[in-house]
Amino acid sequence: MSEKPFSIAIDGPAGAGKSTMAKALAKELGAMYLDTGAMYRAFGLYMLRKNAVNDKAAVARDVEDVDIDVRFVDGAQRLYLSGEDVTSAIREPEVSMAASTVSAVPEVRERMVALQRKIAEGQNVVMDGRDIGTKVLPGATLKIYLTASAEERARRRCAELAEKGMPEPYEQVLQDMIRRDYQDTHRAASPLQPAEDSVHVDSSKLTIEETVTLMKKLAVEAISRAADR
């Protein structure tokens, strides 16, 4: 599509469908997909296992030594923690909350941002997370802020957990979602907020296919503009 490497940054709250839609968009564009939230989840799982999620000093210290590896197997991203494939383990609800807690520590975000930038260097990439457009890829070809109502995001998360054999009551999932939103938007280190030049996409009333189609249209237009500069 373009000889000049492009980058698509997708930010938004938990449960907005960022990973699912970013992965589909990357496939449509023939780009690499990087789920940055999975990297924070892996470290959250690491600190959970050490029973030290809320020990900020331990979190800041251990993030320098933890071994988190991102590999692509048959085109799919797999997360390894100290050599162990934790791709499925990091999707449990308690790991989600742990990821939100540890990601509020500045040292954690500094290390993860550095790793994410290194992975994206010189490649066509679609990356999603909480601060991609504001911190990781501030010069992204296109920045999208993907969101949906808390109720819709909770409904989707319930369906996802049920499909994985880990059902949770809707009200509990909704409360966790609201609490996660508060944590992510009020933390001192890189709080969740739209980049000033991002395009807002609300998927509350859109299907996955409709949302991906819209994002692809925005991406193609942005890549074309960048190629003409």
N, C-alpha and C positions, 0 to 999 in steps of 0.2 A: 504494500500500500504506500510505503514511504521508505526511502533509504535512510532517512534520519530517524534514529531510535525515538520512540514515543513512550510516554508514561501516562497512565490513567490512575488518578488517586480517588478512591471511594471511601468516604468517611460516613459515620452515622451511628446512632445508638444501638445497643444490644438488641438482637432479634429483628433487625430491619431487613434481614435477608442479604446482607452485604456479601458474605462468603459465597452463597449459592449463585447470586447474580453476577458477582465479579468473576467467578470461575467460568460461567457461561459466556460472559462478555469476552474474556481472554481467549476462549476457544473460537468465538466468532471472528476475532481480530487476528488470530494466529500469534498471540502474545503469551509470555510466561505469566502465570498467576502466582501471587504470593499472599497467603493469608497471614498477616502480621499478628492478628489476635491470637492465633494458635501458638505463637512464640511466647507471648505473655502467659497463656494458659499453661504451657509446659513449665515455665518457671514457677507459676502459682502452684502447680502440682508438686514440684520439687520442694517448695517451702511447706506445703501441707504435710508432706511425708515427714518433714523435720519438726512438725508442730510449731512452726515459727513464722506463720503468715503475718502476724501482727507485731512482730519484733522488727521494727524499722532498721535498727542497727545491723541485725543479722541478715535482713533482706539486702541492704546496701552492700554488705560485705560479700555475701554468697553469690550475688549476681556476677561478680568478677570472675568467679571460678567455675560456675555451672556450665556443663557441656550440653548445649542445645544445638542440634544439627537439623537443617532442612534439606531433605532429599526429594527428588522427583522420580517416582517409580511408575513406569507406563503412563507418564503424563500427569500423574496425580501427586500432590504434595503429601509427604509423610513427615511426621515430627519425631525426632529421636532425642531422648533424655538420657544422657550417660550411656548411649548405645542401645537403649530400650525403645522400641516403637511404642509411643504413647498416643498415637493419632486418635484412637477411640477413647482412651482414658481421660483425655483432656476435655471431653465434651460433657462430663458429668456436672450437674448444677453447682456442687460445692467448689469445683475447680473454677467455674465461671466467676464466682464471687471472690475466690482467692486471687484470680488474675486481676480483677478490678482493684483489690487491695494493694497488691505488690506493685501494680503499674503506677500507683500514686507516689511511689518513691523515686525521686529525681535520678538517682544512679541507675535504676532499672531502665528508665526510658532512654537515658543516654546510651547505654550499651545496646539496647534493642534497635534504636534508631541507626546507630553505626552499622550494625549487622545488616539491617534492611537496606540501607543505602548501598552497601557493598554488594549485596545480592543483585540489586537492580541495575548496577552500573553497566552502561553500554548495551542494554537489552530493551526490547519492546516488552513492557511490563504493565500488568494491571494489578494494583495493590490495594487492599482494603484494610481498614482499621479505625482508630479513633483520631489520629493526628497526622494522617498521611499528607493531606494537602497543606497543613499548617507547619509541620516540622520535618517529616521524612522526605517528601518530594515537593518542596515549595515552588519549584519551577515546572511542575507537571504540565503536560500538554493539555490535559483536561482534569478538572476537579469536580467531583460530584458529591453532594451531600444527600445520602439516601436515607429516608426516614419513613415512618408509618406511625399510626397512633399506638399508644401503649397497649390498648386492648387488642388491637389486631396483632401486634408483635407477640403478646402473651398467647393468643390463640394459635399462632403459627408455632411457637416454641412448644406448646403442649402437644400439638400434632407430631412434631419432630421427636419429642421424647417418647411419646407413645409408640411411634414407629420403631424406635430403637429398643423397645421393651423396658423403658424407664419412665412409666407414667407418673405425672405429678398433678395435683389438683389445680384447676385453672386459677382460683383465687390466690393460691400460694405463688404460682408462677407470675401472676400479675404484680403481686407485692414485691417479689424479688426483682422484677423488671423495673419497677418504679424506684426501688432502692438503688439498683445498679445505675440507673439514669442519674440519680442525685449524686452518687459517688463520682461518676465519670465527668459530670459537668462542674463539680465543685472542688475537685482536687487542685492542689497548687501546681503540680507538674503537668504541663500540657493538658489542660482540661478540654473535654470534648466541646468543640465549637466549629461552626462552618468556616472554611476559609473565605475571606472577603470576595474572592473571585470564583467561588464555587457555584455550580448550577444545582438548585434544589430539586430533588425528585421524590415525591410522596407516593409510595406504592400501596397505600392503605386500600385503595379500590382497584388496584391493577393486579393482574396475574403475573407470575414470574416471567412468562414469555413476553407479555406486553411491556414489562419494565425493562427487560433486556433489549428488546427492540428499540425502545426509546433511548436507552443509554448508548446503544450501538450507533444510532443516528447522530447523537451528540458527539460521540467519539470520532466518527468518520469526518464530520464537519471540522472538528478541532484539529485533527491530524492534517487535513487538507490545508487549513489555514496556516499551520506551522510549517508545512512544506513550501508554501508560497513566500514565506518571509526571507 
